[in-house]
Amino acid sequence: MLTLKGGTRPPWVSLGASVWVQIASGNTFTFPLYSHSLKSVLGFNQRQLTLLGVANDIGENVGLLPGLACNKFPPWAILLVGSFASFIGYGLIWLALSQTLKSLPYLLLWFALVIAANSSAWLTTSVLVTNMRNFPISRGKVSGILKGYGGLSAAVFTEIYSIVLHNSSSQFVLFLAIGILVVCLSMMFLVRPCTPASVEDATDNWHFLFIQGSSVVLGLYLLATTIFGNILTFSDMLSYILVAVMVLLLMAPLAIPLKMTIFPRRESDSDSHDRQVGSLDSITQGNDEKTEPLLASSSAGTLGSFNDQDDSSEVAMLLALGEGAVKQKKRKPKRGEDFKFTEAVIKADFWLLFFVFFVGVGTGVTVLNNLAQIGIAQGEEDTTTLLSIFSFCNFVGRLGGGVVSEHFVRTKTIPRTAWLTFTQTIMLVVYLLFAYAVNGTLYPAVALLGVCYGVQVSVMIPTVSELFGLKHFGVLGNVMSLGNPLGAFLFSALLAGYIYDTETARQEALGLIAAGASCLGPNCFQLTFFILSGVCAAGIGLSIILTWRIKPVYQMLYAGGSFRLPQTSSSH
């Protein structure tokens, strides 16, 4: 393990390794790459294939177990569970696709896909919780970077599928089973808790800018190679060179700890003092809670200081507490402090944030799940281009959402939820453009929706930690993530699917399309988009209320332009 002068493990090693884990956690986005083979090789009908897609969504978003485990076990243990879940789940699917084991029960394959997709929840929870705690004063940037790389994972896997594996579904599923396991085993001891910085460092800003810049370069590179790959035919040698360049770009974040090791920074007296204080705090915490992971927000008690005039009375009170003469009276946590799950779910802010996030990602994933049909209905034949545009803009939104919200929360103390309001307003307009199918607006609308969807994902993560603390962030964040599959079920499966099938049947009855053909025209999704617009309007209203309610929390946390850790809920 790389170490810095002074004995502090650099959190940049953990962040660089987490990028690879986050790419691996995007395995759930690859279902369209092998779903057609499940249908042709195993003889599944469309209904069975759709139910497998539901299994993929359920596995990805049900993360309560890893959320609970992240406070009980070290990150490497969480990664180990996730990697073996991927190995077992995708291994069974490969055995079926390759016809190594014939006539596997459909129900067994359904549960195998749930297990395989659930590996994503374990991997994502591990790296997000660990790095949010390692960088408690830069939560927006960290969540934006990790979620940004998660958004690029689909393009990375697609590159491997098309260039290296030559569009072989069975080989690709085998790659998922073995490749994710190898990545996690290689990185699991590098993703670990580190002593967080108590003050902001100008050098850290440059490090974040480097990682953000390298991720943008990677995104542009993947977009370019995907587009040219659809136009040109690459030779084997050129294909391997392109993949090698992609791997080098993925390794870019590890250049930071390498640079810090080769060229260690000289510490000033103030840095040494801060490090000594942090070490003393860590020792104190270790004596009190030896089994607890490093919880940055729980170390905030050192911010308070005794007033000179009250020293004697405070010391007497502490002595009395130590001797048991006075019993501690626990109070309920305030917003910004560490909440337990049972304490958070009875708060209005929790459910306001859940519903606002549910509206944003639930309506967005509805468009994503039906993007091919939406394009065909509007006369677009090459729907893969739409998917590429959405994926890249989703990455831009995830990365930009973290950066922009971090800037304004520090300079203007504007709550991050203001950006949920702003992007959902844009989404409302986009849904109206989809509803009326205005000529020339399809590609811009898809691009805008991708950015807005990405912002929703990246902004929610630091918001949860800022309102309800980092101690139980794993559980609370995963509960919030349930808004995605819930929205997909309500808006996509029940609403959009029903309206689309009804309009298709009407067009077939009138002889407008042949039997079994795709629905054509704006009526295929018009009513769906009108309803999504109405849902977005409700989400905007509730988001404004939530932003107004939590404004004082952000004024407390970011007073003076830097993050201030609140006191713990156990104080008295």
Secondary structure as UniProt FT lines:
FT   TURN            5..6
FT   HELIX           11..24
FT   HELIX           25..30
FT   HELIX           31..42
FT   HELIX           46..61
FT   HELIX           64..69
FT   TURN            70..72
FT   HELIX           75..97
FT   TURN            98..99
FT   HELIX           106..134
FT   TURN            136..137
FT   HELIX           139..159
FT   HELIX           160..164
FT   TURN            166..167
FT   HELIX           169..187
FT   TURN            188..190
FT   HELIX           202..231
FT   HELIX           236..250
FT   HELIX           252..254
FT   HELIX           255..262
FT   HELIX           269..288
FT   TURN            290..291
FT   HELIX           296..303
FT   HELIX           308..310
FT   HELIX           311..323
FT   TURN            335..336
FT   HELIX           341..344
FT   TURN            345..346
FT   HELIX           348..369
FT   HELIX           371..377
FT   TURN            378..379
FT   HELIX           383..411
FT   HELIX           417..436
FT   TURN            439..440
FT   HELIX           442..468
FT   TURN            471..472
FT   HELIX           473..481
FT   HELIX           483..487
FT   HELIX           488..496
FT   HELIX           497..509
FT   TURN            510..511
FT   TURN            515..516
FT   HELIX           522..524
FT   HELIX           526..557
FT   HELIX           559..561
FT   TURN            569..570
//
